[in-house]
């Protein structure tokens, strides 16, 4: 992705997909808890086929206690943390696109990877860690992903993201630990104290979600099929077009490219 400053029109696009805006600051929200994918999965199951807004999801978590927390304070805190990680509003274009693709997913592994993409698209830190740190470990899988790898990333990113300087050593360590735990929860690593990466299979839903997000951010078709963000799925930029061709053959999407002309039909609202 280009690192030029976004103009007013492109800024409106980036508002829908904040992590694709290089000006979006890093947050330390993972310092308190991991990505909470298990809870998010359970909440989606509780919602079923209903398209809910924040009030509907909040009622499931707090009023109906679908995630089985023992106190109202715990339920309220969990709701707040889920909301900031996963958006949870079908009026939100990115979340709506995620929900569509999640429902099209054909396996739990595909569903988990699609949720990981949603988390990364809403959190610049998760996206950059995925593209700059986890990517190489996935390519070399099985490869150990260490907390120290994430801490080293923080040290190198401080100049570009000075907000890291405001985090205590304890906060940095907590974010690094929760990030590596989250990667395991999404199926991208095995292990408890030692995380060993697993390279993901090529699935239609997370790829389609990335394409939809790039469109929301105003990225053109040719730039989209060569975008660095596909590193979240362990795909180098040069491998995106062949991957789309493979998904075309399996009818997960329709893709054709002739010269610089790209035809990409994602199905449903694509």
N, C-alpha and C positions, 0 to 999 in steps of 0.2 A: 504494500500500500504506500502511496505517496505520503511524504511527510510535509508537504506544503500546507500552509494554513488554509482551513476551509472558509469559503466565502459564505455570505448570508444564506444563499439558496441551498448549498451543500450542507450547511449547519442544520437546517431543518431536517434533511435526510438523516444526518447523524444522530439527531435526537431520538430516532426510532431504534437505532443500533449503536449505543454509546461506545462500545468497545472498539468500533471501527474508526473512531475519531482519535487520532493520536494525541489530541489535547486533553482527553479525559484523564483525570488523575487516578492514581492507584488508591485503593481503599484497603483497610486492614480488617474488613468484616469477617474474614476467616479466622481471625485470632481467637474469637470466642468459641466458635463451633465450626465443624467441617461443612461441606456442601449440603449436608442433610438430604442426600438423595433418597435414602430409605424412607424418610418421612414424606418427601415430595411424591415418591412413587405411591405411597399409601393414600395420600391426599387425592391424587389423580384417580385412584381406584374408587375412593369414596364418592368423588364427583360423578363418576361414570360418564355417560354421554351428554351430560348437561353442560351447557356453555355458561359458566358462571363469571360474575364480576368479583371484585375484591370482597364485597359484602357477603356473597354466597360462600366463597372459600373461607372467609373469616368465621362464618357461622359454623361451618363444618369443624374447624379447628377448636374454636372457643366454646360455642354453645353445645354442639353435639359431641365434642371431645373425641373425634374420630381417630386421633393419634394417641389416645390413652395417656394423658398427662394427669398427675394426681391433684394439681392445684390450678386455680384460675390464673395465677401469676405465671406459672410455667407455660400454660397454654397461650397466654398473651405474648410472652417472650418468643415462643416458638413461631407463632404466627408472624410476628414482626421479622424474624430472621428468614423465614421462608419467602415472605413477600419481597424482601430486598434482594434475594438471590434469584428468584424465578418469576418475578413480575406479577403473575397470577391475576391476569385481567384479560378477558377475551376481547375487550375493546382495544387492547394494545396490539398493534400489527405484528410485532415480533412474537409475542406470546401466542397469538392466534395462529400464526404460521407454525410455531412449534407444536401446538395442540393438534393441528391437522396432520402433521407428519408423525407425531407420536401415535396417533390412531391408525396410521397407515403402516407402522412398523410391524414386522412379521415375527419378531422374537424379542425376548427380554433384553438381549445384548444390544440389539438395534435401538430399542427404546432407551436404554441407559446412555448410549452414545449420543443420541439425539438430545437428551437432557443435559449432557455435558456441553454440547455445542451451545445450547440456550444459556447455560451459566456463563460460558466464556464470552458470548456476544453481549452480555450485560455487565461484564466485569473486565475492565482493561487489564488488570493484573493477571487474572486467570488466562486471558487470551495470550498475553505476552509470555507467560510461563509455559503455556502449551506450545507456542511456536518457537521459543528460544531455548527452552530447557528440556521439556518432556519430548519434543519432536525427535531429537537425536537419540534419546533412550528408547523410544518406540521403534525407530529404524533399526536399532541394534538389538532389539528384544530377542531373548531375555537379557535385560541389562538393569543394574541396580540404580534406582532413583533415590538419592540420599537427601536428607534435610540440608546437609552442607551445600549441595548443588543449588538449592533455592536461596540459601543465605549468600552464596557467592553471586548469584544473579542480583540480589538486592544491592550488594556492594557496588556492582558495575552499573546499576541503573540509577543510582542516586543523583548523578549530574542531570540526567534527563527528567527524573521524577524526584524533585527535592522534597516532596511530601514524605518520602521514606525516612529522611533525616529526623522527622518529628516522631518516628516510632521508637519506642524503647527497644533494647536488646531482647527483652522478654516478649514484646509484641512481635518482633521479627521472627523469633524462634517459634512462637505459637502459630503464626501464619504459615511458616514453612512446614511445621508438623501437620497442621490441619490440611494443607494442600496435598501433601503426599498421601494422607489417609483418604482424602476425597477421590484422588485418582484411582485408588484401589476400589472404592465403592462404585465407580463408574465402569469397572471391568477392565481398566487399562493397566492394572498391576495386580500382583499376588503378594501375599505375605502380610505380617503384622508389624513387627519391629523392623524388618528388612523388606523393602518394597522392590519387587522385580517386575519390570514392565512386560506387558503383553501387547503385541501389535494388533490393532483392531482389524477385523474383516471389513471389506468394502460393502457398505449398506446404502440403500437408496435414501432413507429418511434423513440422516444427518447431512448427507451431501445436498439434498434438495433444500434443507433448511439454510445451509450456508449460501446457496445460490439466491434464495429468497432474501436473505439478509443483505447480501451485496446489492441486490436490486433496490431494496429499501434505502440503502446508503447512496444510491445514485451512481453506482459503479457500472460502466458499460459492459456489454456482453463479452467482448474480446478480453477486456481486463479481468472480468469475473472468472473466466475459465483458466486464468493463469495466476490467480490470486494467492498470496502467501498464506492467507487465513486457512487454507486447506491443510496446512501443516498440523492443525489440530487433529486431523485424521491420519497423520503420518504420511501425507502425500506431498512430495516435492512439487513445486510449481510446474515442472516439466511433465509431471505424471497426472495432472488433473484432466487433461484432454483424453488421454488413454483410459482413465478411470470412468469418465463420462461415456466413452464409447462402450466400455464393458457394461455399464448400467443400461445403456441403450439396448444392447443385445439381450439383456435379461428383462427388458420392458419395465424397468423401474422409472424410466423417464424417456423422453425422446430427444436425441441429440444428433445434430449433423453440423459439420463445419466444412466450408469450402472457401479457401483463402482466408480472408479476414471476416467472412460472414458466418455468424454463429446462429444456429437455430436450436433453441433449448426450451422444450415444453415439459413442465414439471407435473402436469396433471392437476386435477381439481382446480384450485384458484391460482395455479401457477402462471 
